[in-house]
Amino acid sequence: MPDLIAPTARLHTAWLEARDDWGPGVHEDGFGLRPSDEVDSPAGFRAWVARLVDGSDPAKPVEAGRLRATCRWIVEDDRVLGGIALRHGPDDHVLRLGHIGYGIRPSARRRGLATWALGRMLGEARGIGLDRVLVVCAADNIASARTIERNGGVLDEVRDTGLGAVRRYWITIGEPGA
């Protein structure tokens, strides 16, 4: 059974295997990975994980020009299957990219992991006081659109961006236990 966990340096090798599953240079949504992050060496990986963990801690300051974000890894039997990130706050960055971004490694797709992880992350969004979240996916990513719709996503619009057309969905988060 999968679990959502905070990023950990303990899973360095497992994370590298997940990255290799995506392929060299492919962006992995949900991991908060920046082009400047060096993750191949143990020291670089630890630094990246520390940044992710600090970025979700409300007691720690966020770098200028950056958002607070809660990152979680989808893990099963110490195998990294994917990642999901909850961006906090309503600012231009969130309104462009969405509150939640996620990705499942190719060899783990079609198991319902994204639907499950998104549902769990909606609970975390409720926990930080959000009553609705924006989730965005590529217009041609039917699997992601279905994932969002299974979690209550209502299509707001299809918008052209500099990187292609995207579907923009709003999910209203109910009260705990509702």
C-alpha positions in Angstrom: 0.0 0.0 0.0 1.4 3.4 -0.9 2.0 6.2 1.5 2.6 10.0 1.2 5.8 11.0 3.0 7.9 14.1 3.5 11.0 14.1 1.3 13.9 12.2 2.9 17.5 11.8 2.0 17.2 8.2 3.0 15.5 7.5 -0.4 18.3 9.0 -2.6 18.8 5.9 -4.7 15.1 5.2 -5.0 14.5 8.8 -6.1 17.2 8.5 -8.7 15.6 5.4 -10.1 12.3 7.2 -10.4 14.0 10.1 -12.2 15.6 7.6 -14.6 12.2 6.1 -15.2 11.0 9.6 -16.5 14.1 9.9 -18.7 17.0 12.4 -18.8 16.0 16.0 -18.6 12.3 15.4 -18.3 10.5 17.6 -15.7 8.9 15.7 -12.9 5.8 17.5 -11.7 5.3 17.5 -7.9 8.9 17.3 -6.8 9.8 21.0 -6.5 13.0 20.4 -8.5 14.7 23.4 -9.9 17.2 23.4 -12.8 19.8 24.6 -10.3 19.3 21.6 -7.9 22.1 19.1 -8.0 20.6 15.8 -6.9 23.1 13.1 -8.1 25.6 13.5 -5.3 24.5 12.6 -1.7 25.4 16.1 -0.5 23.4 17.8 -3.3 20.5 15.5 -2.7 20.5 16.2 1.0 20.6 20.0 0.3 17.6 19.7 -2.0 15.6 17.6 0.4 16.4 20.1 3.2 15.1 22.9 1.0 11.9 21.1 0.4 11.3 20.2 4.0 12.1 23.8 5.1 9.7 25.1 2.5 6.8 23.4 4.1 7.6 24.6 7.6 5.6 27.7 8.5 8.2 28.6 11.2 11.0 28.9 8.6 11.3 31.8 6.2 10.8 31.3 2.5 13.4 32.6 0.0 12.5 35.9 -1.6 10.4 35.4 -4.7 9.5 31.9 -3.7 6.3 30.3 -2.4 5.8 28.1 0.6 5.0 24.6 -0.6 4.4 21.3 1.0 6.0 18.5 -1.0 5.2 14.8 -0.5 6.6 11.7 -2.2 4.4 8.8 -3.1 6.3 5.8 -1.8 5.6 2.1 -1.6 8.1 -0.4 -0.2 10.8 2.2 -0.3 10.2 2.8 -4.0 9.5 6.4 -5.0 6.4 6.2 -7.3 5.7 9.9 -7.7 5.5 13.3 -6.1 2.9 15.9 -5.2 3.3 19.5 -4.1 0.8 21.9 -2.5 1.7 25.5 -3.1 0.4 27.8 -0.4 -1.4 31.1 -0.9 -3.2 32.9 -3.7 -0.6 34.7 -5.7 0.2 35.1 -9.4 2.4 32.0 -9.4 -0.3 29.8 -7.9 -3.0 31.3 -10.1 -0.8 30.4 -13.1 0.4 26.9 -12.1 -2.2 25.8 -9.6 -2.1 25.0 -5.9 -1.3 21.4 -6.5 1.0 19.7 -9.0 1.8 16.0 -9.2 3.5 13.4 -11.3 3.7 9.6 -11.3 6.7 7.8 -12.8 5.8 6.0 -16.0 6.2 2.5 -14.7 3.7 3.2 -11.8 0.9 4.8 -13.8 -2.6 3.5 -14.3 -2.9 2.3 -10.7 -4.9 5.2 -9.4 -2.0 6.7 -7.5 -2.5 10.2 -8.7 -6.2 10.2 -7.8 -5.3 8.8 -4.3 -2.5 11.3 -3.7 -4.5 14.3 -4.8 -7.3 13.3 -2.5 -4.9 13.1 0.4 -3.3 16.4 -0.5 -6.7 18.1 -0.5 -6.8 17.2 3.2 -3.5 19.0 3.7 -4.9 22.0 1.8 -7.9 22.1 4.1 -5.5 21.9 7.1 -3.7 25.1 6.0 -7.1 26.9 5.7 -7.8 26.6 1.9 -11.4 26.1 1.0 -10.8 25.6 -2.7 -7.8 24.9 -4.8 -6.8 25.3 -8.4 -5.3 22.3 -10.2 -3.9 22.7 -13.7 -3.0 20.1 -16.3 -2.0 20.1 -20.0 -5.2 20.2 -22.2 -4.3 16.9 -23.9 -3.5 15.1 -20.6 -6.8 13.2 -20.4 -5.5 10.9 -17.5 -4.7 14.0 -15.4 -8.0 15.6 -16.2 -9.8 12.5 -15.0 -7.8 12.4 -11.9 -8.8 16.0 -11.1 -12.5 15.4 -12.0 -12.5 12.3 -9.7 -11.5 14.6 -6.8 -14.3 17.0 -7.5 -12.6 19.3 -10.0 -14.8 21.6 -12.0 -13.4 22.9 -15.3 -13.1 26.6 -15.2 -11.4 27.2 -18.6 -8.9 26.0 -21.2 -6.2 28.6 -21.5 -3.4 29.0 -23.8 0.0 29.6 -22.1 3.5 30.0 -23.4 4.0 26.3 -22.9 0.8 25.1 -24.5 -2.9 24.9 -23.7 -3.9 23.9 -20.1 -7.2 22.9 -18.4 -7.8 24.9 -15.2 -10.0 23.2 -12.6 -11.2 24.4 -9.2 -11.9 21.9 -6.4 -14.0 23.0 -3.5 -12.7 21.4 -0.3 -15.5 20.3 2.1 -15.4 20.4 5.8 -13.5 17.7 7.7 -15.6 14.6 7.9 -18.1 15.8 5.3 
